[in-house]
Amino acid sequence: MEAIGCIATLGLVAYDQRRGDGAAQRFPDITERGKIYAGLLGDRIVFDSGQPKEVIALAIRQSVAGQQEKAINAGSDAQRIAFIDGLMAKCLPLLDAEVPKKQDPELQAPEPQEAEAKP
């Protein structure tokens, strides 16, 4: 159930990031990695549960609807943000474990060079 919830959470945040929602921009870009995560975990859930893809897809849609309802009913904008932050605090580490961030080649340390042998 945790994986289904995280698929829903990451999907909602990625949707908001694609729309340019300022609140969603405080998280790292998850639009591509979230899609990969959903595919990997969705397939794993289908395999592990023995349930058809349609049943798992329905569970994910229900989780999305439930999270949206809770966010709407959270109250103030600050409470809504705190709700999403709590979900993302659980889901980002799972995303990072399954689909690590790609290293930016410009940020990687240079390869150490061998010392030249002196005669």
C-alpha positions as CSV (number, residue, x, y, z in Angstrom):
1,M,0.0,0.0,0.0
2,E,2.9,2.3,0.7
3,A,4.2,1.9,-2.9
4,I,0.7,2.6,-4.3
5,G,0.5,5.8,-2.1
6,C,3.9,6.9,-3.3
7,I,3.1,6.3,-7.0
8,A,0.0,8.6,-6.4
9,T,2.0,11.2,-4.5
10,L,4.8,11.4,-7.0
11,G,2.3,11.5,-9.9
12,L,0.5,14.4,-8.3
13,V,3.7,16.4,-7.6
14,A,5.0,15.6,-11.1
15,Y,1.8,16.8,-12.6
16,D,2.0,20.1,-10.6
17,Q,5.7,20.5,-11.7
18,R,4.7,20.1,-15.4
19,R,2.0,22.8,-14.9
20,G,4.6,25.1,-13.3
21,D,3.0,25.1,-9.9
22,G,5.3,27.1,-7.7
23,A,4.7,25.0,-4.6
24,A,5.7,21.8,-6.4
25,Q,9.0,23.4,-7.6
26,R,10.5,23.1,-4.1
27,F,11.0,19.4,-4.8
28,P,13.6,18.1,-7.2
29,D,12.3,17.5,-10.7
30,I,10.5,14.1,-10.5
31,T,8.7,14.2,-13.8
32,E,10.8,11.6,-15.5
33,R,12.1,9.6,-12.5
34,G,8.5,9.4,-11.1
35,K,7.3,7.9,-14.4
36,I,10.0,5.2,-14.3
37,Y,9.3,4.6,-10.6
38,A,5.5,4.1,-11.3
39,G,6.3,1.6,-14.1
40,L,8.8,-0.4,-12.0
41,L,6.7,-0.5,-8.8
42,G,3.4,-1.0,-10.7
43,D,4.8,-4.1,-12.4
44,R,6.2,-5.3,-9.1
45,I,2.9,-4.8,-7.3
46,V,1.1,-6.7,-10.0
47,F,3.6,-9.6,-9.8
48,D,3.7,-9.7,-6.0
49,S,0.0,-9.4,-5.4
50,G,-1.1,-11.6,-8.3
51,Q,-3.8,-8.9,-9.1
52,P,-4.5,-7.8,-12.6
53,K,-3.0,-4.4,-13.8
54,E,-6.5,-3.0,-13.9
55,V,-7.0,-3.6,-10.2
56,I,-3.6,-2.0,-9.3
57,A,-4.4,1.0,-11.6
58,L,-7.7,1.4,-9.8
59,A,-6.0,1.3,-6.4
60,I,-3.5,4.0,-7.6
61,R,-6.4,6.2,-8.9
62,Q,-8.2,5.8,-5.6
63,S,-5.1,6.8,-3.8
64,V,-4.7,9.9,-6.0
65,A,-8.3,10.9,-5.3
66,G,-7.9,10.3,-1.5
67,Q,-4.7,12.4,-1.4
68,Q,-6.3,15.2,-3.4
69,E,-9.3,15.2,-1.0
70,K,-7.1,15.2,2.1
71,A,-5.1,18.1,0.6
72,I,-8.2,20.1,-0.2
73,N,-9.6,19.5,3.3
74,A,-6.3,20.2,5.1
75,G,-7.4,23.8,5.7
76,S,-4.9,26.6,5.0
77,D,-2.3,26.7,2.3
78,A,0.3,26.1,5.0
79,Q,-1.5,23.0,6.2
80,R,-1.9,21.7,2.6
81,I,1.8,22.2,2.0
82,A,2.7,20.4,5.3
83,F,0.5,17.5,4.2
84,I,2.3,17.2,0.8
85,D,5.7,17.7,2.5
86,G,4.9,14.8,4.8
87,L,4.0,12.5,1.9
88,M,7.1,13.5,0.0
89,A,9.3,13.0,3.0
90,K,8.3,9.3,2.9
91,C,8.3,8.9,-0.9
92,L,11.4,10.8,-2.1
93,P,13.8,8.3,-0.4
94,L,11.9,5.4,-2.0
95,L,12.2,7.1,-5.4
96,D,15.9,7.8,-4.9
97,A,16.5,4.1,-3.9
98,E,14.6,2.8,-7.0
99,V,15.6,5.4,-9.6
100,P,18.7,7.2,-8.5
101,K,19.3,10.7,-9.8
102,K,21.6,11.0,-12.8
103,Q,24.9,12.6,-12.0
104,D,25.5,15.9,-13.8
105,P,28.8,15.3,-15.6
106,E,29.9,18.9,-14.9
107,L,29.5,18.3,-11.2
108,Q,31.5,15.0,-11.0
109,A,35.0,15.1,-9.6
110,P,37.7,14.7,-12.2
111,E,39.4,11.3,-12.5
112,P,42.6,11.2,-10.5
113,Q,45.7,11.2,-12.7
114,E,48.5,8.8,-12.2
115,A,51.7,10.4,-11.1
116,E,54.3,10.5,-13.8
117,A,57.2,8.1,-13.1
118,K,60.5,10.0,-12.9
119,P,63.6,8.3,-14.0
